[in-house]
Amino acid sequence: MKSSSTFLAVFLVGSVLGLDPVQAQTTRVWTAGTGSSDFNNTNNYDPSGALGGSDLIFDKQTSAALAVSTGVSLNTLEIRSGASGFILGGEALTISHGGVVVADMTTATFNNRLTVNTGATQLTVNVGTGGTMVANNYVTPISRPFHKTGAGTLILAVGMGTEADNFLRNGTSIHIDEGVLEIGDAAKFEPGATLAALSVTLGTASSTAVLRGGGSFGGTITKPVTLTTYGVNRSILEPAGDGTLEIRNLNAASGATFKFDLGTDLIFGAGTFTGSTAASSLALDLTGGMAGVTYTLFDYGALSDVSVSDFAISNSGYVVDFWNIDTVNGLVQVQFSAVPEPSYVGIVALALGGLWVLRKRQLVA
């Protein structure tokens, strides 16, 4: 009797929503039953049936990249370890409450647009430990928050769409809750003209998040875009790629860790860089550099509550000669009287490389 009542409830809810009552509750597992790479072919799943509203699971290797032939709306798309190397292209994929899930130690690449179902409260991407998800087209939260969860890496790169360089469009906020969000050099977040001020948070009270790359958060627009850090051990910012990470407004009042390759990396923005409320809460994890050279770490339109006491260098061997906190030009610069000597391993590698070149020349002669 209980099962009959449950089915009746599902039937009534499904009818009100205009969905097949079985479809609304169905988990479908990819089997490649037809031998084709058509994502939409219902006979490629067990059980077969309309995909709309389903939870789809991929847990086996596909012989070729899959293609969405017609845009479809799903509840959840889950890529398990057996399907590592998963590649999807074609038409847009709309995701609802369950989001996109990529398992631990698993890779998945999306060359098609990802968007969110109008009934969902947010768009979530969860990438497990050691996993990597690459989004080569643009992601559209459509006036809803975007959450990156899980300890793995989500790469938002420039790819296939005419607006692919604008990696997150029309979202209300971005939450990098855990793991790594990596953005390509040309990738950017430029909110729509109709949206209000937008926020980006990096980390939570219980998890560490990393923002890595050379892209842009709100570079060419006048809409306020502010990234707020969560603490020196919870928020890590790492310029990469071409070494320049653009964040229009950076609020580091709660502290953060910054990884810089001296002479290459820079964090900049047209807005304001707000310093820490506690001393030594802006940790600098440095590599490279030379004594007697002035390095610019931050270049902003304005500095707010930024002082020398905010900064602490995590690496041994760096001896600061002077700091320049230039509130007029919005610059934070540092010069060292001493830098770490090259590591023993590095010296040995250089020596072996020299011997190899010498030996090659002798053989040629």
N, C-alpha and C positions, 0 to 999 in steps of 0.2 A: 504494500500500500504506500509505503514511504517513497519507493522509487517512482511509482505512478504520479504521486503528488509533485515530486521534483521535476519530472518530465513536463507536467502540466505548467509548472511555474516557468520553466525555461521556454516552453512553447509560447506562453502569453507574453513574456518579455521580448522574445524574438519577434513575435508578430507586431508588437507595438513599435519596435525599432526597424521593422521592415526587413529583418534578416531571417534566413533559414534557421530554425531553432537548433538543428544539429550543427550547422555551420558556425553559429555563435559560440559553441562550446568545444569545437574540434581542434585537436592537435594533429597536424599532418607531417609525416616524416618523408623526406625525399628518398626515393628509391631508384630514380632514373629508369622507371619501368618501360618507357617507350624507346629508350636509347637516344632520345633527342636532348638538346640543350635548351629547350623551351621552358623557361621558368613557369609560364602560365599553364602548361599542359597538365590538367588535373590527374591524368593517368601516370604522371611521374611521382605521385605521392601515395602514401598509405595512411589512412584510407583516401581514396580518390574523392573528388567533389569540389565544389566551388571554393576558391581560396579566400574570398572576401571575409574578413573578420577572424581568420584562423591564426593559430600559433604554428609557424613553420619551423621545422628542425632539419638541419643538414648535418649529417654525421658520417658521410662517406665521400670519398674523392670523386670529383667530376672530371670527365675526360677532356672537357673544354670549358671555356668561359660560358656562363649562363646568360641568357638575355630575357629581359622582361618585354614581351611583345606588346602587351597592353597594360597601362597603369593599373595597379591593384593596391587595395588597402588591407593591411594586415594588423593583427593585434601585436604579435611578437615575431621577430626573425632571429633565430638562434643558430649560430655557427659553432658546432662542437669540434673537438680535436680531430675526429676522424675525417673532417672536411677541410683541414688546414690547407691553405692555398686557394681557397674559394675566391672566385672572381665573378662579379655580376655587372651587367651593363644593360643598355636598352632604355626603356621608358621609366618614368618616375615611380618610386616606391613610397607609399604612404604608410606610416607606422602609427599605431595607437598607443595605449597605456603601457604595454609590455616593453616597448623600445627595441633596440638592436642589442643583441648579446653575443659577444665573441669569447670563446672559452680560453682558459689558461693555455699558454704555449701554442696558440693558434693564430694564423694569419688570414685576413679576409680583405678583399679589395672591392670597392664599389665605384664603378665608373658612371653610374646613373645618379640622378638627383634623388635626395632623400627629403621627405617632408613629413608633416605630422597631421594626423587625423583631427578634424575639427572638434571631435568630442574629447580629445585628450587634453590634459592639463599642462603637459610638458613633453619635450622630446628628449629621451634618455638614450645614451650609448654607454654600455658597460663592456669594458675590455678587461679580461682576466689577466692575472699575473703572467708576465712573459709573452702575452699576446699582443698582436698589432692589427689595427684596423686602419686602412687607407681609404679616405674619401676623396676621389679625384674630381668630383663634380660638386655643385654647391648644395648646402644643407639649409633648409628653410623651416625654421620653427614656427613661422606665421603667427607673430604676436604672442608667443609663448616662451617660457624659459627653456634653455638648453642645458642639460646636465651631462657632464662626462664623469662616469663613475668607474670603479675597478682600478686595479693597480697597473694595468697594461698601458699601451701607447695608442693614442688616436692621432693619426696624421691627416691634417686638412691641407691638401695640396692643390695646385693649379692643374686643371685637367680638361675635361671634355666639353663643358657647356659654355655658352656665350657669356654667362655670368659666373663662370667657375672661379674666377679670381676673387670674387666676393664670397668667401667661404661660408659665412653665416649671414643670412638675409632675414630681416624683419623679425628678429627675436626680441623679447623684452629684457632678457638678461642671460648671461653666460655663467655657469657654475662649473669650474674645474675642480671637482670635489676630491679626486684622488688620481694617482698615476700621472701620466705625461700627456699633455696636449702639445703637439708639434705642428707648426704652421710654416709653409713654404715661403720663400723670399717674396714672391709676388702675391701671396694670399693675403686677404684683408677682411676685416669686418667693418662694413660701412652701412649703418642702419638706415632704413627708409626715411624719407623726408617727413613723413607724417608721425613718426615715433618720437616720444619724449626722450629725456636723458636715459642712458643705458648703463647698466652696471655689469662688471666682470669680477667674480670672486675667485681667489686662488687658494685652495686648501680648505680644511674644516678644523674644528677643535680636536678631532681625533684622527685625521688622516693628512698625509702630505701630498701636495700636488706640484707639478713642474710645468711651467710654460717655457717651451723651447722653440727657437726658430728665428727667422728674419722677416716675418710678415708684419702686419699692421692692425692695430685696434683703433679705428676712428682717426685716420690720418688726414683725409682731405675734406672732411665735412665739418660743419659748425655745431652739430649736435654733440652735447657732452657725452663722452664715453670715459668711464673711470674704472680702472682696475684696482681692487682693494685686496691687500695681502692679509694673511691670517696669523702670521708669526714667523720668527726666524727659523724654526724647525718645521713649519707647515707650508711655507710658500717659497718656491725656488724659481727664479727667473734666469734663463740662460740664453742669451743671444747666440744664434747659430746660423748656418748657411752663409750668407754674405756678412754676418756679424752685426747687423743693425736690426734691433727690435723696436718697433714704434708702438707706443702706448700713449694715447692723447693725454690722459690724466692718470698719474700713478700715486695712489694713496698707500704709503708704506708705514702708516702710523703704528700698526701693530707689529712691525718688524718683518724681515724677509731675508733670504739668502740670494745673493747675486753671483753668478759664475761669469767671469770675464777672462778672455784671452787678450791680454794687454796688447794694445796697438791694432787690434782687429775689431773688438766688440764694443758696442755702444747701445745704450737705451736712451731713447729720445721721444719728444712729443711737443706739440704746439701748446699744450695746456700747462698744468702745474704738477710738480713733483713734491709730494708732502713727506717730510722726514718722520723718523720714529719718535714716539713719546718717551721711550726708554733708552738710556745710553747703551751703546754697543749692540743694538738690536738690528742693525743692518750689516749682516755678515758678508764679507767679500771673499769669495773663493777664487783665487787668481792663478793664472798660469802665464809663463813667458815674461817678457818685459826686460828692460835694460835700465841700469842706473843712470841718473842724470837726464832722463827723458820725461816730459810731462804728458800724462795720459788723461784724456777726457773719458769719464765713465758715464756721465749723465749730461744731456743737453736738452733743457726744457725752456718753455716760454717764461716760466716763473718757478721760484723755489719757495716753499713754505715750511718753516720750522725745520730746516735742514742745517745741521751743525756737524763739526768734526767729531764730536763725541758720539754721534749716531753710529759711526762706522767702526767695525772691528775686522781685521784681516785674519782669516782662518789659517793661512799657510805660514809656516816658519820660513825664515830667511829673508823676508821683505822688511826693509828698514825704511820708514817714511822720512823723506827729506822735508817735504812740506805738502800741505793740503791747500787747495784754492776753492773756497765756496763762494762762487761769484753770483750774488743775488741780482746783479744788474743784467747779466747776460744769461742767467739760468744754468750755469755750468758747475759741475762737480769734477774737479781735477786733482790728480795726485802725482807726486814725483818721489822716486826712491833714491836713497844714497847707496843702497845695496839690494840685490835680488838673489834668489837662490841659485847656487851653482847647478849646472846641468847634472842630472842624475848619473850615477855610475853606469847604469844600463844604457842610458843614452850615449854616453861617451864611448862605451864599448861598441855600440851599434855603428856610430860614426867611424870609429877606427876600422872595424871590419869592412865597412863600405868602402873606405879608402884603400884597404888592401886588395879588395876585389877589383876595383878600378885599375890599380897598379898591375895586378896579375893579368887582367884582360889586355892591357896595353902591351905587356911583355909577350903575351901569346900572339898578338897581332903582329908585333915586330919580328 
